[in-house]
Amino acid sequence: MTLSSLAGHAVELLDKIVRSDPPADKIISEFYRQRRYLGSHDRRWITEKVYGIIRNFILLREIVEECSSGLKPLNVFLLYEILIAGMEPNEISNIYSQLLESYRLAGSEIDLESLLKCSARQLSALKDNEFALNSFPTFFRAVLPPSVKDECVQIMQALNHEARVCIRVDTSKISRDEAIDSFRIEGIETSPSYFSPLGLYLPGRINLNTVALYKNGAIEIQEEASQLVGLIVEPGKGEVVVDTCAGGGGKSLEFASLSGGMSEIHALDVDKERIDNLMVRAARSGYGNISSRVVSRESFDGIEELVGCADKVVIDAPCSGSGTIRRNPDKKFRLTRESVGKKAAYQKFLLEHYSQLVRVGGLLFYVTCSIFEEENRSVIKSFANSNRNFEFVEVSSILTEKKFSGLIEDGFLSIYPHRADMDGFFVAVMKRVG
């Protein structure tokens, strides 16, 4: 396929992402599902180009609106090639000649030289605007915790780097060293994660469906920071563990692995599709100690027997996902100050609701993949103030190794990507005492 044709697909895909609400990765998957004629190299070219544009979209949008007639996806694409990829106008004209001609015939001719000159002026005018240069919303610094506000630029820069692909080794089936050797036999060099004793980093994106360890359930894709949640929860033999916002089931599967299949895990979610996917993954892993249920957030219908009976309840609350921007860069231009407030209100509701499942003496784990104060400390401290029958448990009493000390603030697990090269994550632990 010609580069003009690939660029045309990239422009079309970009338009769908910008105009739609679903996450970019879902839109991209559906886009390729409907265009099976695109080969793996074609898909890789389009995906890398589109993600590059998305990471820089706020900056590109601001300049395009000043330098061309409206926010057209082709204009954004061409500006990316000029401003970020460093291509010259004549180079663009030669490489994408067919694409540009098709748009010219449709009445959308673009003067690349003028776009280059205008974008240079606009970029110069924005030279002191760190939010625009890093393509982040202007409220970003305001919603960070006080302890890292001065590190806002470093955080934005870290979140603009593509995240490495991490997998979790099911060490109840195979050791991490054995997994490294198994990958090496298949010609894949992996490296062990530093903080999680379960993690391996892959050299890039790999089709795991062809890897023996994946097919037999010995590994799962799971980000390193997320793996630390399992180490904090420490599911034990015979314990009743409730994963209340189970999603795709990564943590439920980790709980099953860490307990050697000997804990009683209840995976709950409001989304049937996610629950169905979780059980497919559980079947591949061979764990029969996970039960799943589609639930209502407004009642305990169908889970009445769990109220006041769970040893451990994990609330991995829906959040802004600000800690995962490395892997989901479209969150940057979808985030609004209002949406963060709405998430925080919902998180408070979930805590009040699902904390009722915890037995006296049991533990409650509040988890987000956010780095925003309003979704983390503010939420859990609000809950603590109105629920005196719960007391904080310091994460340092669970993660006792010295290497974890830099990840813990005020007794909470508080991971920031610029400090630890992991997704941003927050974990608070509380014990029900009455």
N, C-alpha and C positions, 0 to 999 in steps of 0.2 A: 504494500500500500504506500502511496506517495506521501511525503511529508505534508503537502497541502491537504490531502484527504484526512490524515491523522489530526492535523490542526483543526479542520472543520469539525471532527468528532469532539475534540477537546473544547471548542467554543460551544458546541451544543450541550455538552455535559455540564460545563460551567454555568450556562444559563439555567439549566434544571436545578442545580444546587443552590444558586443564589435566589431563585424564585420559589423554592420549596422549603417546607418546614422540617422534613425528616433529616436525620444526620447524613452527612456527605457519603459515608461508607455504604449506607443502605441504598442511596440513590445510585452510586457507582455500581454496586452489585446488580441492581435491577437493569441499569443501562447496558451492562455487558450481557446479562441474561437474554435481553431482547436483540442482541447483535452478536450472535455466536460466530459470525464470519470473521470477527476480529481475533487474530492470533495472539499468543502470549506476549510476543515482542510489541505488537501494536498496543495491547492493553497496558503494558508497562510504560510505554512512551506517553500515552494519553494520561495515565494516572499520575505519573511523576510531574508532568506539565501542569495538570489541574491542581494538584496539591501544592505545587510551588506558587501558583497564583492565589490559592486560598490563603496560604500563610501570609501573603503580602496584600490581601484584598483591601483592607481598610486604607492603606497607603495608595494603592492603585486607584481605588474608587475616588479618593479625594482629588487626585491629580487628573484623572479622566474627566471628572465633572467640570474641571476648569479648562481643560485643553481640547475637548471635543464636544460634539453635540449629543449629550445624554450618556447615560451609563449603559452602553451597548457591550455585550460580552466580547465581540470581536475587538473593540477598542481596548478593553481590559487585557485581552490576550496579547495584542500587539505591544501595548505599553509594557507588559511584563517582559517580553522579549527584548525590548529596548533598554528598560531601566534595570531589570534584575539579571537577565541572561546576558546583557551587554552586546546585543546584536546591532549592527549598523543598518540604517534604512535600506541601502542597496542590497545588503545580504538578505534581509527579510523579503524584499521584492522578488529576489531570485528564487529563494527557497519556497516561498508560499505564493508564487505567481498565480497558480490556478485558483487558490482560495480568494485572493484579492480581486481577481478578475470576475469571479462569480458574484462577489459583493458589489463590485463596480457596476455590473450589468443590472443589479437589483437596486441601484441608486444609492449605494453606500460607499462611495469612494473616499479613501482616507489619504491625507497628505502626511506621509511618514516623516518627512523632514520637519514639517511644522510641529508634529507631535513630539519629535525629539527635542526641539528647541524649547517648546512650552514646558515639557516635563522637566527639563534641566532647570528652568526658572522656578518652577513650583517646588522642586526638590530643594533648591537653595533656600527658598522661603521657609521650608519646614525643617531646616537643619537643627534647630533647637527644640523641636517637638518630638520628644522620645516616644510618645504614644503613637503618633502617626508613623514615624520611621520604623517602629517595630510592629505596626499594624495591630494595636490594642485599643480598646475603648478608653476614653479619657477618664472614666471613673475607676479604672483598675487599681491605681495606688490607694484610693480612698477605702477600698473594701479589704485590703490586706491587713493582717494583724500588725499592731504597732511595732513588734519586734523585727519585722522585715520590710517595713515601708521604705527605709533608706536603701534597701536592696532591690527596689522595684525594677530598675533597668536590667539588672542581672537576671532577675526572675523572667522578665519578658524575653530576654535573649535566649535563656535556657529553654523556654517553652517553644521557641521558634526552631529549635533543632529537632529533627526527626528522631523519634524514640527507637532504641534497639528492640529487636524481637526477643522476648524472654519466654521460656517454658519452665514449667514446674515438673520435676521428676518425682514420681510416686515411689518414695524410698521404702515403702512397705513391700515393693516388688523388686526393685533394683536400686543399687547404690548410684550416687551421682557419678562416681568415677567409672562405674560400669556403663552408664549411659553415655559418657564422653567417649569411651572406647567403641560403643556400638555405633554412634554417629560417625566416628572416624572410619570405621569399616565401610560405611556407605559414602565415604569421601567428603564428610561434612565436619569442619573443625568448629567446635563450640568452646566457650569459656565460662567458668563458674561465676555465678553472681557473688558479690562480696557480703551483703547483709543477709540474704536468705541462704540457708544451707541446702535448699531444695532447688535453686534456680540454675538455669543454663542460658547463656545468650547465644543466639544463632548468628552466623555471619551476615545474614540478610533474610529477605523473605524467601521461604522455602515451601514447596507443596508438601505439607506434612502427611497428606493422605498416602504418599508413597513410602513413608518412613515406617519401618517395622515397629519401633517403639510406640509410635502413635496409634498404629492399627491395633496393637494389643493392649492399649490403655495404660501404658507405663509412663506416658508424659501427657501434659495438657498445656495449652497456651495460657499463661497467667503472668501478668506483670509482677516484677519483683516486690514492689511496695505492697501489692495486694497479697502476696504470699506471706508477708509478715503478720497479716491479720490472723491467719491460721495459727501462727506461733504464739500469738497473744491469747487467742481463745483456748488453745490447748485442750481439744476435746478428748475426754477420757473414756475408758471402758465403762459401758453401761450408762453414760451420761445422756440426758435428753437435751439435744442442741437444736434450737429453732433458728433457721436462717430466714428471716421474715421478708426480706426483699431480695429473693434469691437470684433473680435475673436469669442469666444463662447457666448458673450453677457452679461457677468456678470455685467459689469458697466452700459450697457444700461438698464438692468432690475432694477438696483439700482436707476438710474436716474428716471425711470418711477415710482418707488415706492416713492422716495423722493418728487416728484412733485404731488403725488396723482393721477397719470395718466393724469395730466393736461398740461404737456409740450409736445412739438412736437419733438420726438426723431427720428433721422435718423441714423441707424446703417449700416456702410459701411465696407466691407472687400473684399479682392481679392479671398477669398476661399469660394466657394459655399457651401461646406459641413458644414463649420462653420456657415454660414448664415442660412442654413436650420435648424441646431441644435438650433440656437438662437431663431428662430421663434417657434420651438416646446416648448422651455422653456417659451417664452412670452405667448403662448397660455395657458400653464398650470397656469401661474401667472394671466392670465385674463386681460392683458394690451393690449389695442387696439391702443395705441398712439405711438407704435414703428413701423416704416417702415424700411425695410431692402433692401439693394441693393448690388449686386456683382459689383465691380468697377474695373477700370484699374488705376494703379498708375501713368500712363503717361498722363492721360487726365481727363477732367471733364464730359465725355460722360455719359449722363443719370442723372447727378446731376447739370446741368447748372443753374437751378433755385436757387441753394444754394450758388453760388458764390457771396461773399460780402453781404450775407443776414443772416448768422447765428449769433445768440446771443452768443453762446458758442460753441467752437470747441475743442474737446478732441483728442489728438494724443497720444494714448498709444502705443508707437513705438515698433516694433520688436527689441529685444535687446539680449544681451548675456544671460540674465536670471540669472546673477550672484547672484542676491538677493534671488533667489528661490532654491538655491542648496540644502537646507534642504529637499525639496520635490522632487528635480530632481538631485540627486547626480551624474548621468552620465555626467552632464554638466562639471564636473571637468576635466575629461579626454578628453572631446571633445573640450574644450576651447583652442584656440590658440591666440597668440598675433595678428596675421594677421586677424583672424575672428572678433576680437573686433574692429579693425580699419575699416573693411568693414561695420560692423553694424553702426558705427558712421557716416560714409559717407552716408549711406542710411537714417539714422535719419535726417541728415541735409537736404537731398532731401525732405523727408516727411514734414518737417517744412516749407520749402519754398513753397511746393505744396499746402498743406492744409490750410496754414495760409490765403490763398486767399479767403477762405470761410467766414472769420470773417468780420462782418460788422463794420463800424466805431463806436467805443464805446463798441464793443463786446470784449469777453475774449477768449484767447487762452491758453490751458492747455497742457503742454508737460509732458508726464508721461513715466517712464520706471520702470521695476522691476530689475534694475541693480544698483550696488554700485560702478561702475567704473567712474572715473573722465571723461574719454574720451567720454563716452556715455551720460553724464549728464551735468555738468556745461560747459564743453568745447563746447558741441553741442549748448546749448541754448544761450551761450554768443556769439558764432559765428553768430548765427541767429540775435541776437539783434544788433550786430555791423553792419550788412548789411541791417537791416530793421528798420530804425529810426522811422517808423510810429507805432512801438510797444514799449511799456514801461512796465517794470517789476511791478508786484503787489506783495507785500510781503504776503506770506502765513500766517504770524502771524496776518494780518489784517482780515483774514477769520477764522482761527482756533484760537480763542482768549482765550480759557480756559488755565489756567496755566499748566495743565498736558501736553499740546502739545509743550511747550517751548523747551523741550529737543530733540524734533524731527525736529526742524527747525534750519537751518544753512544758513547764508547769504541770508535770505529771501525765501529759498527753503525748501520744505519738504524733509528731508534726513534721511531715516530710515535705521538703521544698526541692524542686527539680534542680535548681542551680547549686544546691549544696550536696546533693547525693546522687544525681544522675538517675533518678527514678521518678515515677509519676508523683505528683503532690497527693498526699494522703493524710487523713486525720483519724485517730482512734482514741476514744475515751472509754474507760472501764468504770463501772459502778457496781456495788454490791447491795443487794436488798437486805436490810437489817431488821425490817419489821413490816 
